[in-house]
Amino acid sequence: MQLYISPSLRHITVFPGKGFKEFIKVKVGSRRVSYRMLFYSLLFFTFLLRFVFVLTAVDTIDGERKCSTIGCLGKRLGPSLLGRRLDINVPQVIYQVLDEPISKDELQGKSDVPQTLEDFMAEIKKSKSDAKTFAIKLREMVTLLEQRTRTAKIQEYLYRHVASSSIPKQLHCLALKLANEHSTNAAARLQLPSAELVPALVDSSYFHFVLASDNVLAASVVASSLVRNSLRPQKVVLHIITDRKTYSPMQAWFSLHPLSPAIIEVKALHHFDWFAKGKVPVLEAMEKDQRVRSQFRGGSSAIVANNTEKPQVIAAKLQALSPKYNSMMNHIRIHLPELFPSLNKVVFLDDDIVIQTDLSPLWDIDMNGNVNGAVETCRGEDKFVMSKRLKSYLNFSHPLISKNFNPNECAWAYGMNIFDLEAWRRTNISLAYHYWLEQNLKSDLSLWQLGTLPPGLIAFHGHVHIIDPFWHMLGLGYQDNTSFADAESAGVIHFNGRAKPWLEIAFPKLRPLWAKYVNFSDKFIKSCHISAS
């Protein structure tokens, strides 16, 4: 074939070959055409033709309705251009099989279900199965692995529940040795604080902190970290509230391990006049709560035996059974105005926190008339911990909840809270708290699942001032995704969750932040074999 272009570019002559006298004459417009344009045009059409041809050869298992790959596009365009039709029954068969549910009973007794992806691929290659057999084997393998994963997760949650609900023998040992010391050593029975420091307990010019705990070791870490990081420890007053059985060990520890110049007060609940006067609403609610739980929850074995609920739901129910959530130490904060009638402002601390900075600036925060200064838990980089809204805690399928609250409203956290007691006394927060406890009991505990935070979210609704998250980093007892550097830079870290730092199930990476405030050379600590790791 020969191509002849006239000098004027008005004619292009194509000679088909030797022996042909005819020729093809192509008339070109009068305007001028460059060689470069002609070359690029021929090159483009050549590439387009080859591209369409390649697309027709690409095979894919995309369905009829969805086309997300180049291969799918080739399968669509190729048959239309070349007059061919591709078979689309194979993906439909796969989808149909995978959509069919399979029960646990169907898999029982089957020994030919692949245990791993490697086994699955080897079996498919060996048997040269069709698409339907491929899909059936895949479904069986994935279902089996899902069931095993679910069982393993639930077992993990159950073991963690048992570990976190039990008292470690080391802590039990510590309490017993301190109780013995209290009974035999006068130095372990000192008045806390000493008589000359008692006026400071009601002096609002001091920084007053309240800690409610029945765990001596945990309380010692909170107290030590608070005082060691304070810029003005002589202005710090820590009020430790405990129960009757822990009072002697707690008094013995802080008598023998003073934190001067800070002022430490240790009192048991029965030492408070208000608490001993008569009926305490929260105690009555706790007794009823315990009876209802034993009747309707069926214990941990009944919860774990449920085959329909997701592992996360089972974990939440197991956590609700923890003795902590029915402990007076966890409910006592709702009675702070009555327990400390002479104080205007306090900071309430949980016993699973560590203070890493001076907390005196908390007294300079303007609460704008609100009662509770807290960190909100719906915004932050950690989506596991900082994604909590009211719907995370309250049951919005119950009309009593749904008609009174917004499910997407941001939640806040207990653990390190500023309480303006003057503003609190002008509200009905405590009455609202007890009212909702009663409503939950009447509803067979169906308004919420976990402890004291849900009724707190309700009672303090509209009375919360959000503070900077620097003052309270959460979640160190749930997961170890938080880096050591980030945790170390926070003002207060909170080991909320099952993996408490004094338990063996604590996260090794984060435990040193707590352990550095424990004196492992102390004779009581050493004799009970409490170690850093």
LOMARLUM-509654 format. One record per residue (C-alpha): residue number from 1; x, y, z. Coordinates in steps of 0.25 Angstrom, whole numbers, always signed. Layout:
<pts>
PT   i    c1    c2    c3
PT NUM     X     Y     Z
...
</pts>
This chain:
<pts>
PT   i    c1    c2    c3
PT   1    +0    +0    +0
PT   2    +5   +14    -4
PT   3    +1   +27    +2
PT   4    +2   +40    -7
PT   5    -1   +54    -1
PT   6    -1   +65   -11
PT   7    +7   +78    -8
PT   8    -5   +86    -7
PT   9   -11   +76    +4
PT  10   -24   +77    -4
PT  11   -23   +62    -8
PT  12   -18   +49    -2
PT  13   -17   +37   -11
PT  14   -16   +23    -6
PT  15   -11   +12   -15
PT  16   -16    -1   -11
PT  17    -4    -9   -16
PT  18    +2   -14   -29
PT  19    -7   -18   -40
PT  20   -18    -9   -36
PT  21   -21    +3   -46
PT  22   -32    +9   -37
PT  23   -28   +18   -26
PT  24   -36   +24   -15
PT  25   -36   +39   -15
PT  26   -40   +46    -2
PT  27   -44   +60    -3
PT  28   -39   +69    +8
PT  29   -44   +83   +12
PT  30   -38   +95    +6
PT  31   -32   +98   +20
PT  32   -18   +95   +23
PT  33   -15   +82   +31
PT  34    -2   +79   +38
PT  35    +6   +66   +37
PT  36    +6   +65   +52
PT  37    -9   +66   +53
PT  38   -11   +55   +43
PT  39    +0   +46   +50
PT  40    -7   +48   +64
PT  41   -21   +45   +58
PT  42   -16   +32   +52
PT  43    -9   +28   +65
PT  44   -21   +31   +74
PT  45   -31   +23   +65
PT  46   -21   +11   +65
PT  47   -20   +12   +80
PT  48   -35   +13   +82
PT  49   -37    +0   +74
PT  50   -27    -8   +81
PT  51   -32    -3   +95
PT  52   -46    -8   +92
PT  53   -41   -21   +87
PT  54   -33   -23  +100
PT  55   -45   -19  +109
PT  56   -54   -30  +102
PT  57   -43   -40  +107
PT  58   -43   -36  +122
PT  59   -52   -45  +130
PT  60   -58   -41  +144
PT  61   -69   -46  +153
PT  62   -76   -32  +155
PT  63   -91   -33  +155
PT  64  -100   -28  +145
PT  65  -104   -15  +152
PT  66   -91   -11  +158
PT  67   -79    -7  +149
PT  68   -67    -3  +157
PT  69   -55    -8  +149
PT  70   -48    -6  +136
PT  71   -50   -21  +133
PT  72   -65   -19  +135
PT  73   -66    -8  +126
PT  74   -59   -16  +115
PT  75   -69   -27  +117
PT  76   -80   -17  +115
PT  77   -74   -11  +103
PT  78   -67   -22   +96
PT  79   -79   -31   +93
PT  80   -87   -19   +88
PT  81   -76   -15   +78
PT  82   -73   -29   +74
PT  83   -87   -35   +74
PT  84   -83   -45   +85
PT  85   -90   -48   +98
PT  86   -83   -52  +111
PT  87   -89   -62  +121
PT  88   -93   -55  +134
PT  89   -99   -67  +142
PT  90   -86   -69  +150
PT  91   -86   -57  +159
PT  92  -101   -59  +161
PT  93   -99   -73  +166
PT  94   -89   -68  +176
PT  95   -97   -57  +181
PT  96  -109   -66  +183
PT  97  -101   -76  +191
PT  98   -95   -66  +200
PT  99  -108   -59  +203
PT 100  -114   -72  +208
PT 101  -113   -73  +223
PT 102  -106   -85  +230
PT 103  -108   -89  +244
PT 104   -98   -94  +254
PT 105  -105  -108  +254
PT 106  -103  -109  +239
PT 107   -88  -109  +242
PT 108   -87  -118  +253
PT 109   -82  -132  +249
PT 110   -76  -127  +236
PT 111   -62  -131  +235
PT 112   -59  -125  +221
PT 113   -60  -110  +225
PT 114   -47  -103  +222
PT 115   -40   -98  +234
PT 116   -31   -88  +228
PT 117   -31   -80  +215
PT 118   -19   -88  +210
PT 119   -27  -101  +212
PT 120   -39   -95  +205
PT 121   -30   -91  +193
PT 122   -23  -105  +192
PT 123   -37  -112  +192
PT 124   -43  -103  +181
PT 125   -31  -105  +172
PT 126   -30  -120  +174
PT 127   -45  -122  +172
PT 128   -47  -112  +161
PT 129   -60  -108  +166
PT 130   -71  -100  +159
PT 131   -76   -86  +164
PT 132   -87   -92  +173
PT 133   -78  -102  +180
PT 134   -67   -90  +182
PT 135   -78   -82  +188
PT 136   -83   -93  +198
PT 137   -69   -96  +203
PT 138   -66   -81  +205
PT 139   -79   -79  +212
PT 140   -76   -91  +221
PT 141   -62   -87  +224
PT 142   -65   -72  +227
PT 143   -77   -76  +236
PT 144   -69   -86  +244
PT 145   -58   -76  +246
PT 146   -68   -65  +251
PT 147   -74   -75  +261
PT 148   -61   -78  +267
PT 149   -57   -63  +267
PT 150   -70   -60  +274
PT 151   -68   -71  +284
PT 152   -54   -67  +287
PT 153   -58   -52  +289
PT 154   -69   -56  +299
PT 155   -59   -65  +307
PT 156   -49   -53  +307
PT 157   -60   -44  +312
PT 158   -64   -54  +323
PT 159   -50   -56  +328
PT 160   -48   -41  +328
PT 161   -61   -40  +336
PT 162   -57   -50  +346
PT 163   -43   -44  +348
PT 164   -48   -30  +349
PT 165   -59   -33  +359
PT 166   -50   -42  +368
PT 167   -41   -36  +379
PT 168   -26   -40  +375
PT 169   -20   -48  +387
PT 170    -9   -37  +387
PT 171   -19   -26  +391
PT 172   -26   -35  +400
PT 173   -13   -38  +407
PT 174   -10   -23  +408
PT 175   -23   -20  +415
PT 176   -21   -31  +425
PT 177    -7   -27  +428
PT 178   -11   -12  +430
PT 179   -23   -16  +438
PT 180   -14   -24  +447
PT 181    -4   -12  +448
PT 182   -16    -3  +452
PT 183   -20   -12  +464
PT 184    -6   -14  +469
PT 185    +2    -1  +466
PT 186    -3   +12  +472
PT 187    +5   +20  +461
PT 188    -5   +14  +451
PT 189   -17   +19  +458
PT 190   -13   +34  +457
PT 191   -24   +44  +456
PT 192   -25   +49  +441
PT 193   -23   +60  +441
PT 194   -16   +65  +453
PT 195   -25   +74  +463
PT 196   -18   +87  +458
PT 197   -21   +84  +444
PT 198   -36   +81  +446
PT 199   -40   +95  +443
PT 200   -34   +94  +429
PT 201   -45   +83  +426
PT 202   -56   +94  +424
PT 203   -47  +105  +419
PT 204   -51  +109  +405
PT 205   -38  +116  +402
PT 206   -31  +102  +401
PT 207   -32   +93  +389
PT 208   -42   +82  +393
PT 209   -42   +68  +387
PT 210   -51   +56  +390
PT 211   -47   +42  +387
PT 212   -57   +30  +390
PT 213   -50   +17  +390
PT 214   -49    +3  +397
PT 215   -36    +0  +390
PT 216   -24    +4  +399
PT 217   -14    +3  +388
PT 218   -22   +10  +378
PT 219   -25   +22  +388
PT 220   -10   +23  +391
PT 221    -6   +25  +376
PT 222   -17   +36  +374
PT 223   -12   +43  +387
PT 224    +2   +42  +384
PT 225    +1   +46  +370
PT 226    -8   +58  +374
PT 227    +2   +63  +384
PT 228   +15   +60  +377
PT 229   +10   +68  +365
PT 230    +4   +80  +372
PT 231   +11   +93  +372
PT 232    +5   +97  +385
PT 233    +3   +84  +393
PT 234    +2   +92  +406
PT 235   -12   +97  +401
PT 236   -17   +83  +397
PT 237   -27   +76  +405
PT 238   -31   +61  +401
PT 239   -44   +56  +407
PT 240   -44   +41  +406
PT 241   -57   +34  +408
PT 242   -57   +19  +410
PT 243   -66    +8  +416
PT 244   -66    +2  +430
PT 245   -58   -11  +426
PT 246   -47    -3  +419
PT 247   -46    +9  +429
PT 248   -36    +2  +438
PT 249   -26    -2  +427
PT 250   -28   +12  +420
PT 251   -25   +20  +433
PT 252   -13   +11  +436
PT 253    -7   +13  +422
PT 254    -8   +29  +422
PT 255    -4   +29  +437
PT 256    +9   +22  +434
PT 257   +11   +28  +420
PT 258    +8   +43  +422
PT 259    +8   +53  +410
PT 260   +12   +66  +417
PT 261   +10   +77  +415
PT 262    -3   +73  +409
PT 263   -15   +70  +418
PT 264   -21   +56  +417
PT 265   -35   +53  +424
PT 266   -39   +38  +425
PT 267   -54   +36  +429
PT 268   -64   +24  +427
PT 269   -78   +26  +423
PT 270   -83   +23  +437
PT 271   -75   +35  +442
PT 272   -84   +45  +434
PT 273   -95   +50  +443
PT 274  -104   +52  +431
PT 275  -102   +38  +426
PT 276  -105   +32  +440
PT 277  -117   +40  +443
PT 278  -127   +31  +436
PT 279  -131   +26  +422
PT 280  -122   +29  +411
PT 281  -130   +29  +397
PT 282  -118   +23  +390
PT 283  -116   +12  +399
PT 284  -131    +7  +398
PT 285  -129    +8  +383
PT 286  -117    +0  +383
PT 287  -124   -11  +391
PT 288  -135   -12  +381
PT 289  -126   -11  +370
PT 290  -118   -23  +375
PT 291  -131   -31  +376
PT 292  -136   -28  +362
PT 293  -122   -31  +356
PT 294  -122   -45  +362
PT 295  -136   -48  +358
PT 296  -135   -43  +343
PT 297  -121   -44  +339
PT 298  -118   -58  +343
PT 299  -104   -56  +345
PT 300   -92   -57  +336
PT 301   -95   -71  +332
PT 302  -108   -67  +326
PT 303  -102   -55  +319
PT 304   -91   -63  +312
PT 305  -101   -74  +308
PT 306  -109   -64  +299
PT 307  -106   -68  +285
PT 308  -113   -56  +278
PT 309  -106   -44  +284
PT 310   -93   -38  +279
PT 311   -81   -40  +287
PT 312   -80   -25  +290
PT 313   -95   -25  +296
PT 314   -91   -37  +305
PT 315   -78   -30  +310
PT 316   -87   -18  +314
PT 317   -96   -27  +322
PT 318   -85   -34  +328
PT 319   -79   -21  +332
PT 320   -93   -17  +338
PT 321   -91   -29  +348
PT 322   -78   -23  +354
PT 323   -79   -21  +369
PT 324   -74    -7  +366
PT 325   -86    -2  +359
PT 326   -95    -6  +372
PT 327   -84    +0  +382
PT 328   -88   +12  +391
PT 329   -74   +17  +387
PT 330   -79   +19  +373
PT 331   -92   +26  +377
PT 332   -86   +35  +388
PT 333   -83   +46  +379
PT 334   -98   +49  +377
PT 335   -98   +53  +392
PT 336   -86   +63  +392
PT 337   -94   +75  +396
PT 338   -99   +68  +409
PT 339   -86   +61  +412
PT 340   -78   +75  +411
PT 341   -88   +86  +415
PT 342   -78   +96  +418
PT 343   -70   +95  +405
PT 344   -73  +103  +392
PT 345   -65   +95  +382
PT 346   -58   +81  +381
PT 347   -52   +73  +371
PT 348   -57   +58  +371
PT 349   -46   +47  +368
PT 350   -48   +33  +364
PT 351   -38   +23  +370
PT 352   -34   +18  +356
PT 353   -28   +31  +352
PT 354   -14   +37  +352
PT 355   -11   +52  +353
PT 356    +1   +56  +345
PT 357    +0   +72  +347
PT 358    -4   +82  +357
PT 359   -19   +83  +358
PT 360   -20   +96  +365
PT 361   -24  +104  +352
PT 362   -37   +96  +352
PT 363   -42  +106  +363
PT 364   -40  +117  +353
PT 365   -50  +111  +343
PT 366   -62  +120  +341
PT 367   -74  +110  +342
PT 368   -84  +120  +337
PT 369   -94  +116  +348
PT 370   -93  +101  +344
PT 371   -91   +90  +355
PT 372   -82   +79  +348
PT 373   -69   +82  +341
PT 374   -66   +70  +332
PT 375   -59   +66  +319
PT 376   -69   +62  +308
PT 377   -67   +48  +301
PT 378   -73   +50  +287
PT 379   -61   +57  +281
PT 380   -46   +53  +279
PT 381   -36   +45  +271
PT 382   -39   +32  +279
PT 383   -52   +27  +272
PT 384   -54   +15  +282
PT 385   -54   +24  +294
PT 386   -58   +38  +290
PT 387   -70   +34  +282
PT 388   -80   +33  +293
PT 389   -94   +40  +292
PT 390  -106   +39  +301
PT 391  -111   +27  +292
PT 392   -98   +20  +296
PT 393  -103   +19  +311
PT 394  -118   +21  +310
PT 395  -129   +12  +304
PT 396  -136   +21  +294
PT 397  -146    +9  +291
PT 398  -152   +12  +304
PT 399  -163   +24  +303
PT 400  -159   +30  +316
PT 401  -145   +32  +311
PT 402  -148   +35  +296
PT 403  -158   +46  +300
PT 404  -149   +54  +310
PT 405  -135   +53  +303
PT 406  -128   +55  +290
PT 407  -120   +42  +286
PT 408  -109   +49  +279
PT 409  -106   +59  +290
PT 410   -91   +58  +295
PT 411   -88   +50  +307
PT 412   -78   +54  +318
PT 413   -69   +46  +327
PT 414   -68   +43  +342
PT 415   -54   +41  +348
PT 416   -49   +55  +350
PT 417   -60   +65  +352
PT 418   -61   +79  +357
PT 419   -74   +81  +366
PT 420   -79   +95  +369
PT 421   -86   +91  +382
PT 422   -92  +105  +384
PT 423   -99  +104  +370
PT 424  -103   +90  +373
PT 425  -111   +93  +386
PT 426  -119  +103  +377
PT 427  -124   +91  +368
PT 428  -132   +78  +369
PT 429  -121   +69  +364
PT 430  -120   +59  +375
PT 431  -136   +58  +375
PT 432  -135   +56  +360
PT 433  -124   +45  +362
PT 434  -133   +37  +372
PT 435  -145   +39  +363
PT 436  -139   +33  +351
PT 437  -133   +21  +360
PT 438  -147   +18  +364
PT 439  -152   +19  +350
PT 440  -141    +9  +345
PT 441  -145    -1  +356
PT 442  -160    +0  +352
PT 443  -156    -3  +338
PT 444  -148   -15  +342
PT 445  -135    -8  +339
PT 446  -138    -6  +325
PT 447  -135    +9  +324
PT 448  -120    +7  +324
PT 449  -110    -4  +327
PT 450   -97    +2  +333
PT 451   -95    +7  +347
PT 452   -96   +22  +352
PT 453   -92   +29  +339
PT 454  -106   +28  +332
PT 455  -114   +33  +344
PT 456  -103   +44  +345
PT 457  -105   +48  +331
PT 458  -119   +50  +333
PT 459  -119   +57  +347
PT 460  -108   +67  +343
PT 461  -114   +69  +329
PT 462  -114   +84  +326
PT 463  -104   +87  +338
PT 464   -91   +82  +331
PT 465   -79   +91  +328
PT 466   -70   +85  +318
PT 467   -55   +86  +321
PT 468   -42   +84  +313
PT 469   -39   +69  +310
PT 470   -25   +71  +315
PT 471   -31   +70  +329
PT 472   -36   +56  +327
PT 473   -31   +45  +317
PT 474   -40   +33  +317
PT 475   -40   +19  +313
PT 476   -27   +14  +318
PT 477   -34    +1  +324
PT 478   -42    -2  +311
PT 479   -31    -3  +300
PT 480   -16    +0  +298
PT 481   -17    +8  +286
PT 482   -14   +21  +293
PT 483    +1   +23  +292
PT 484   +10   +25  +304
PT 485   +14   +39  +300
PT 486    +0   +44  +298
PT 487    -4   +38  +312
PT 488    +8   +44  +318
PT 489    +5   +58  +313
PT 490    -9   +58  +319
PT 491   -12   +65  +332
PT 492   -20   +53  +338
PT 493   -21   +39  +332
PT 494   -33   +30  +335
PT 495   -32   +15  +335
PT 496   -47   +13  +333
PT 497   -50    -1  +328
PT 498   -47   -15  +333
PT 499   -32   -14  +331
PT 500   -29    -7  +344
PT 501   -14    -4  +346
PT 502   -13   -12  +359
PT 503   -19   -25  +352
PT 504   -10   -35  +344
PT 505   -19   -32  +332
PT 506   -14   -18  +332
PT 507    -8   -13  +319
PT 508    +7   -14  +320
PT 509   +10    -2  +312
PT 510    +2    +7  +320
PT 511    +3    +1  +334
PT 512   +17    +9  +337
PT 513    +9   +22  +337
PT 514    +2   +17  +350
PT 515   +13    +8  +356
PT 516   +23   +19  +357
PT 517   +15   +25  +369
PT 518   +16   +11  +376
PT 519   +27    +9  +386
PT 520   +30    -5  +383
PT 521   +41    -5  +394
PT 522   +31    -2  +405
PT 523   +30   -14  +415
PT 524   +15   -16  +413
PT 525   +16   -16  +398
PT 526   +28   -25  +398
PT 527   +21   -35  +408
PT 528    +9   -36  +399
PT 529   +17   -39  +387
PT 530   +12   -27  +379
PT 531   +21   -24  +368
PT 532   +23   -14  +357
PT 533   +20   -24  +346
</pts>
